[in-house]
Structure formats: structure tokens, C-alpha cells
Amino acid sequence: MAAVVVRENEKKEQKSFSNISLKSFLTVVSVLFTILIFCGALSYFVPQGSFLRDQNGVIITDSYTKGEIKGISPWRVITAPFRVFATEDAVTIIMISVFLLIMSGVFNLLEKTGGIRIFIARIMNRLREKQGPVVCVTVLIFMLFGSLFGMFEELVTLLPIIVMFMLSMNMDTMMGLGTCLLASCFGFTAAITNPFSVGLAAQYAGVSASSGVWLRVVFFGLVYFAVCVFLMAYLNKIEKNPKASLSYESDLKKRESLNESNEETTHDKRLFKVYCAFFAAQAAVLLIIATVRQISSLAIPILAASFLIGGIVCGLLVCEKKKNILKYILNGAASMLPAVLMIAIASSVKLVMTESGIIDTIMYYVLSLLVGKSKFLAVVLIYFLILFLQLFIGSASAKIVLVMPIIVPIALALGISPTLVIFTYCMADGFTDVIMPTNPVLLIGLSMANVSYFKWVKWTWKLQITVFLMSLLVLLFGVGIGY
């Protein structure tokens, strides 16, 4: 393969990021159970109540009727994560869970067969002698994978290869982190069709995933521009003074073991062609879903089927041992099982509040505070709510099933479109994944690159603030034009 050969010990460090660590899993489950128990306890203090709704299910704001206080049985709270599969939300929950399992399985297949790795390596090597274009093209590729297909953890497995490639071009480890870890996270958040955020949120909001896509494309462009400007400014700085590199000392040691190979095997060429066709096919499916309204409501099952069929076909074409195809897919799906449990617990929060009759009462109090206030203020409050939950719940899908059933009705009552709510959610959900020390992917990525967390914060905090302010300005624009 025409790429930088990664040292043996670095290869061992490439972990399957789709696996959710036990610590992260227990933390998220504990937070969700705490919220679940808290909601159950609220039923002993908050009165029941109900709103009338119009034919579209939108709350009629002046129709609230207050009831009595009736606490829900503790056993109903405890069993809610199981009973939720017998409610009207069961089909949605099962569909989302199957979708996550399939996508994780296929991404694991792509990772194990080297599909993404060879795709990135081939393109970067075409621009090998051009540092600036290499940086911008690499950032674009990683951001597009995240924005279109919802890939983040899977892309970070390529970090050692990207770091060594940047070193071979007289750049440094920080540039490797920026073009891989930073770009993939920012692409996931600046989502255009990301099935794990836009797709799932649209499902809960009852709108097409293609609704309002034009502003998401514009925002993606703005974020891409900001990342490129940030990285190019740093590249210019270390070109003038190599010792200004934040990883200068450690890079000297890494370069000593740098080994390059320009040989490309027939198998590598086949991999590149097969996976180019795969991603082109998935992009076409996304385009069809976005443009044909009749099938937009079936976006999740169509995407799942497309990825599964495409992944199996690719596996048959590139795997020497065909039995490994099923193994890779099942292993990837198994690694996502904890997320399914998280979704069940998150979904049960709505069930407890609905059964205790307090969900409309909570909406009433929130609406009382927000009615007559600026829509922008309401959108910013939603933004900060998601940002707060991001501290404890990293899973995008778990947060969606937790908050969307409550936020969307309130937003509709305030005249805020579901499309703007989805856009707000995406912005708040992911940028902080590469700044919060509670995110395991960030910590693993930094350890793979041998860069301290504090050095990383020192390098990226200005970009984070820039993107944060940019997000608020774009949200203000969205409110202003009635997006």
C-alpha cells in the first residue's frame, strides 16, 4: 500500500472505537437511571395535568387542565425500561436499535478489511508533496464521513496512520490530530445527513431528514472553513519555526522510526475501487432519500438495508476468508449492544412521566416561562440543555430519545420549527466531544498520539470558542428567517 507504514506497537494501539468502555457505559446508565428515578419521584410533588392538542398533535397553549397529585408506583419506575417495548414507541425504539446494530456491524467490517484506511491513504498520497492541499483535503474527507455517514470513533482508528503520514511530510503530530480527530468530530456535529443525529432526531420530530438541509450544508461549509484556517495558520507557524510545534520533542523520536513504502499491491487497488463504489452508492441513497419525499419517512430502514447489503457485497469482493464477513459484522453489532440498553432506559423516562401524568404539567411550567419571550432565547436554552446533558451522556441516540419527546412539543407551541430544533441539537451534541475530558474517544486518541490533554486544550480552545460563537450566530440567523 502506498502509505506510511505504522510501527508495530502503534498498530496494536488501534482499538475498535465502536466498543463502549465499561466505565463510560456504567456512567451513562447511572445518569439515565438517576433521571428516571427523579422523574418518578416528581410524580409525588407535581400535579397531573393535560393539554388539548390540535389535529396535528401540536399543544394548544391555553388549554391546560390541572389535576391531582398521584405518585407512580416504584415498581412501575423500575420496570419501565422493559415495559417501554410494549408501548406505541416500541416500533421506533426497535427500529433505531436495529439500525445502530447494523451500522456498527458494517463499520466494523469496513475497518477490519481496511476499506477506509486504503481510501484515505490513496487520496493523501496523490497530494504527497503539497502540504496545504493535503491538510484541506484530509479535513474535508474526514468531515464528510462524519457529516454524511455519522462516522467518528471508526475514523479515529486511523489516527496513527494519519499522524505518521503528517510527520513524513514535515508536519507534526498536532496536525495529524487536527486532520483526523478534530475533523471527524466536527464533521459528525456539522451534520448534513448524519443518520445518528439528523436521522434519529427527524424520526422523533416527525419530519423528513432532508428538511432544512440547505442551512446544514452552509453551516458545514463554515465549520470546514474555520478548521482549515485554524490548521493552516498553525502549519504556517511551524514552517517558519519547527520548534514552535507543540509536539516537537516527541516528534523527533517518532521520525527516527519512520519507514515508508511506496509499493501498492493488487489487493490494495481492489480495496480502493470496491470501497469507492460502496461510498458512492451510499451517497446516492442519501441523495434519493433527501429528494424523494415519499420515502423520507423510511429513511432509517432504507439506510440500514443499504449499508448492510453494500457491506456484505464489499466483504464478498475483498475478504479472502468469506466466513470472516459475518464475524466482523456480528462483532461490530455486539459492541453496540450497550447503546441499545441506554436507548431503552432513556425512552422509559418519557413512559414514566406519561404514566404519572406529569409530562404535560412540566411542559406547562416551561411554556409559562417562555411564552412571550424571544424565540432565540428559547433556542439558546435548548442548546444549553443539550450541552449540559453532553457532560454526562455522550451517546447522541440516547440523548435524542431522552429529550426530543419533550422539547419538540414545547418548541412547536412556541412557533419554533422541528427542523430548527434538530439543527440546534446537532450543534450542541458534538463539538465538545473533543474538549470535554469525560469523552473516552478523545482521551484514547490523545494517548495514541502521546499528547497530553492540557496541551490539546491549549491548542484548540480558541477554535472551540470560535465555533461556539459561530453556532449561536447561525441559530440567530435561523430564528430570524423562520427556518
C-alpha positions, 0 to 999 in steps of 0.5 A: 500500500502506498502509505506510511507504514505504522510501527508495530506497537502503534498498530496494536494501539488501534482499538475498535472505537465502536466498543463502549468502555465499561466505565463510560457505559456504567456512567451513562446508565447511572445518569439515565437511571438517576433521571428516571428515578427523579422523574418518578419521584416528581410524580409525588410533588407535581400535579397531573395535568393535560393539554388539548392538542390540535389535529396535528398533535401540536399543544394548544397553549391555553388549554391546560387542565390541572389535576391531582397529585398521584405518585407512580408506583416504584415498581412501575419506575423500575420496570419501565425500561422493559415495559417501554417495548410494549408501548406505541414507541416500541416500533421506533425504539426497535427500529433505531436499535436495529439500525445502530446494530447494523451500522456498527456491524458494517463499520466494523467490517469496513475497518477490519478489511481496511476499506477506509484506511486504503481510501484515505491513504490513496487520496493523501498520497496523490497530494504527497508533496503539497502540504496545504492541499493535503491538510484541506483535503484530509479535513474535508474527507474526514468531515464528510464521513462524519457529516454524511455517514455519522462516522467518528470513533471508526475514523479515529482508528486511523489516527496513527496512520494519519499522524505518521503520514503528517510527520513524513511530510514535515508536519507534526503530530498536532496536525495529524490530530487536527486532520483526523480527530478534530475533523471527524468530530466536527464533521459528525456535529456539522451534520448534513445527513448524519443518520445518528443525529439528523436521522434519529432526531427527524424520526422523533420530530416527525419530519423528513431528514432532508428538511432544512438541509440547505442551512446544514450544508452552509453551516458545514461549509463554515465549520470546514472553513474555520478548521482549515484556517485554524490548521493552516495558520498553525502549519504556517507557524511551524514552517517558519519555526519547527520548534514552535510545534507543540509536539516537537520533542516527541516528534523527533523520536517518532521520525527516527522510526519512520519507514515508508513504502511506496509499493501498492499491491493488487489487493490494495487497488481492489480495496480502493475501487470496491470501497469507492463504489460502496461510498458512492452508492451510499451517497446516492441513497442519501441523495434519493432519500433527501429528494424523494419525499415519499420515502423520507419517512423510511429513511432509517430502514432504507439506510440500514438495508443499504449499508448492510447489503453494500457491506456484505457485497464489499466483504464478498469482493475483498475478504479472502476468508468469506466466513470472516464477513459475518464475524466482523459484522456480528462483532461490530453489532455486539459492541453496540449492544450497550447503546441499545440498553441506554436507548431503552432506559432513556425512552422509559423516562418519557413512559414514566412521566406519561404514566404519572401524568406529569409530562404535560404539567412540566411542559406547562411550567416551561411554556409559562416561562417562555411564552412571550419571550424571544424565540432565540432565547428559547433556542439558546436554552435548548442548546444549553440543555443539550450541552449540559446533558453532553457532560454526562451522556455522550451517546447522541441516540440516547440523548435524542430519545431522552429529550426530543419527546419533550422539547419538540412539543414545547418548541412547536407551541412556541412557533419554533420549527422541528427542523430548527430544533434538530439543527440546534441539537446537532450543534450542541451534541458534538463539538465538545466531544473533543474538549470535554475530558469525560469523552473516552474517544478523545482521551484514547486518541490523545494517548495514541498520539502521546499528547497530553490533554492540557496541551490539546486544550491549549491548542484548540480552545480558541477554535472551540470558542470560535465555533461556539460563537459561530453556532449561536450566530447561525441559530440567530440567523435561523430564528430570524428567517423562520427556518 
